[in-house]
């Protein structure tokens, strides 16, 4: 109430590290300075993406430090090495271990250090005497000393120098939509060659699972086709049965659009599940059609007989499935109801569309292609059983 026009979002504190944030990626390349420059530009773009909050990076300003850049040519001319120069400076600032003291089986380092008043300042450090074969020179003669700001930490992933970005998502925003927006923001930066975005955390898991889901979807279709082809001993009817899969996808898309739900990993999982569910309607119709044709009925008459005969069984079985998924689609429940909701929406949409379209499309297509198989031969699963007896 003390902050006008403020929008406050309360979320549970996670017991995990910030790497478990929903949005987690690395901006990686070869040069940390270049990465720091693009980090500032990317942060400005990320703050403009709707649905992102608590945006943070692993980049932190380091403590001020003195950087010493040696002049190798002058050091070589004077006959000193980098180790000689490093030992001199370190001895002046931190002291040097000259020997060890042993007592009671323990060893103690004896370090010779300057007293606090004798520790050189920045100006005095430049004038420290360096004894060489060509005389005495100040440290500044052999090296350039300057104040710089270092880095708090430097991450490395897959042999790349990287800066980690993390962010949380607001309720109602799909992770897939946000990742696309982040990728577009990175593209707008026009990163130099060798610099790239690499997803991590939940987003990386999501992309990996999407690939696995696509493979599972294709595998489910192939295995279903092989099983049906081995049963009916032809290829046309299994292909016709699998034609119900695109019919159910129509309902999936319509359901997602009408409800505003996102195509999440859970939703894709239900699409794979639908492959085994929606083919049952077509199997009922075609199996009974083949049975009627084996008894001498013409194809058209067999289809006109089979569809009404199996209509009630199809409606009852699919209605039971829809009612079972309805609580999930409405988000009824306490534990992770919002996560499971897309599964219910996708399942209901796919079942309804496949049920309605199967009764119209499948008989029409079967009537067109079924004449090539003949009308008097025994067809389908029922014919195989009859032949076996």
C-alpha positions, 0 to 999 in steps of 0.5 A, spaced: 500 500 500 505 504 500 508 503 493 503 506 488 502 502 482 506 496 484 505 489 482 507 484 488 508 477 486 509 472 492 513 465 490 515 460 495 523 460 496 526 454 493 531 450 497 535 449 491 541 453 488 539 459 483 541 454 477 534 451 478 531 457 476 526 456 470 530 460 465 537 458 466 542 459 460 549 461 459 552 466 454 559 463 452 565 465 448 572 466 449 573 473 452 570 475 458 571 482 457 567 481 450 562 477 454 561 483 460 559 488 454 554 484 451 551 482 458 549 489 460 546 489 453 542 483 454 540 484 461 536 491 458 533 486 453 531 481 458 527 486 462 523 488 456 520 481 456 513 480 459 513 474 464 520 474 466 522 477 473 528 476 478 533 476 472 540 475 475 547 474 472 553 470 475 557 477 473 559 481 479 564 486 480 571 484 483 575 487 488 580 493 485 587 490 484 593 492 481 595 489 475 603 488 473 604 487 466 612 486 465 616 488 459 620 482 457 625 486 452 627 490 458 627 484 463 631 480 458 636 486 457 637 486 464 638 479 465 632 478 470 626 473 469 619 474 471 620 469 477 625 474 479 620 480 479 614 476 482 619 474 488 621 481 489 614 484 489 611 478 493 616 478 498 615 486 499 607 485 500 606 478 503 613 476 505 617 470 504 618 463 507 625 462 509 625 456 513 621 451 517 621 450 525 619 443 527 616 441 534 613 435 536 612 432 530 609 439 527 612 443 522 611 451 522 613 456 516 617 461 518 616 467 514 620 474 514 615 480 512 615 487 513 612 491 518 606 495 517 609 501 516 614 498 511 609 495 506 610 499 500 604 503 497 602 504 490 607 509 488 613 506 493 611 499 489 613 502 483 620 505 485 622 498 489 629 497 487 631 491 482 638 489 482 641 487 476 647 486 472 647 492 469 645 496 475 639 498 480 632 500 476 625 501 479 620 496 478 616 501 473 622 500 469 621 493 467 613 493 468 607 497 468 603 497 474 596 500 473 589 499 478 584 495 475 577 491 477 578 484 476 572 479 476 569 475 482 568 469 478 569 466 471 565 460 469 567 455 464 562 450 460 565 446 455 571 449 454 568 456 453 568 462 458 561 463 460 556 468 464 550 465 467 543 468 466 537 466 471 530 468 471 523 466 474 517 466 470 510 469 472 504 465 473 500 464 466 507 465 462 509 458 458 516 457 459 516 455 451 514 462 449 519 465 454 525 461 451 523 463 444 523 471 446 530 470 450 533 467 443 530 473 439 533 478 444 540 474 443 539 474 436 538 482 436 545 483 439 548 480 433 554 476 437 561 476 434 563 469 431 565 464 437 560 467 442 553 463 443 547 462 447 547 455 451 541 453 455 541 450 461 537 448 467 529 447 466 530 450 459 535 445 457 531 439 460 525 441 456 529 441 449 532 435 450 525 432 452 522 435 446 526 431 442 525 425 446 517 426 445 518 427 438 522 420 437 517 417 442 511 419 437 514 417 431 516 410 434 509 409 437 506 410 430 511 405 427 510 400 432 502 401 431 503 400 424 507 394 424 502 391 429 496 392 425 499 390 418 501 384 421 494 382 423 490 384 417 496 382 412 496 388 408 498 396 408 492 400 406 488 399 412 493 400 417 495 406 413 487 408 414 487 406 421 493 411 422 489 417 419 486 418 425 492 421 428 492 427 424 484 427 425 486 428 433 491 433 432 486 437 429 482 437 436 489 438 440 490 444 436 483 447 437 483 445 444 489 449 446 487 455 442 480 455 445 483 454 452 489 459 451 494 453 454 501 452 452 504 446 448 508 444 454 512 437 455 506 434 459 501 436 453 506 433 448 506 426 452 498 426 452 499 427 444 503 420 444 498 417 449 493 419 444 496 415 438 494 408 442 487 411 444 484 414 437 485 408 433 480 404 437 475 407 433 477 406 426 479 399 428 472 397 431 469 400 424 473 397 419 473 390 423 466 389 423 466 392 416 471 386 414 466 381 417 460 383 414 464 383 407 466 376 409 459 374 409 458 377 402 456 384 403 458 389 398 463 394 401 458 400 401 453 397 404 458 394 409 460 401 411 453 403 412 451 397 416 458 398 421 458 405 422 451 405 426 452 398 429 458 401 432 456 408 434 454 407 441 460 403 443 464 408 440 460 414 443 460 410 450 468 409 450 470 416 448 465 419 453 468 415 459 475 417 457 473 425 456 469 425 463 475 421 466 480 427 463 475 433 465 477 434 472 484 434 470 482 439 464 479 444 469 485 444 474 481 441 479 486 438 485 491 441 490 498 438 487 501 440 481 494 441 478 496 447 473 502 442 470 497 437 469 491 441 466 494 441 459 494 434 459 487 433 460 485 439 455 489 435 449 486 429 451 479 431 451 480 435 444 484 429 441 478 424 443 472 429 441 475 431 434 477 423 432 471 421 434 467 426 430 471 426 424 472 418 424 465 417 423 465 421 417 472 421 414 474 414 415 468 410 412 469 415 406 476 414 405 475 406 406 469 406 400 474 410 395 480 405 396 477 399 399 474 397 392 482 395 390 482 389 395 475 386 392 468 385 395 468 377 396 474 376 400 475 375 407 478 381 410 480 384 417 481 381 424 475 377 424 476 373 417 483 371 420 480 368 426 475 364 421 480 362 417 484 359 423 478 355 425 
